[in-house]
């Protein structure tokens, strides 16, 4: 296993499976999804494509979800902000993966 990870930020240019395959074969190890942009349905479709192409090629990759900065948008105390981020994470994971049991740590 390589100690260096190549992180690829996903955008519209990566919507085609052949492009995803080329990037994985070139050494990408993490696919970053900026959830500030686009819709949950778009992210869900692309996460599924990444997983499908990764499995087809036989090269495992990680999915990194980058959440928008709530602190800038909301003027809240720290405890409430942490709770809001945790609930948002569970919501996005449910939308993206439809999991019933999600571990937050």
Buried (B, 14 or more C-beta within 10 A) or exposed (E): EEEEEBEBEBEEEBEEEEEBBBBBEEEBBEBBBBBEEBEEEBBBEBBEBBBEBBEEBEBEBEBBBEEEEBEEEEEEEEEEBEEBBEEBBEEBBEBBBEEEEEEEE
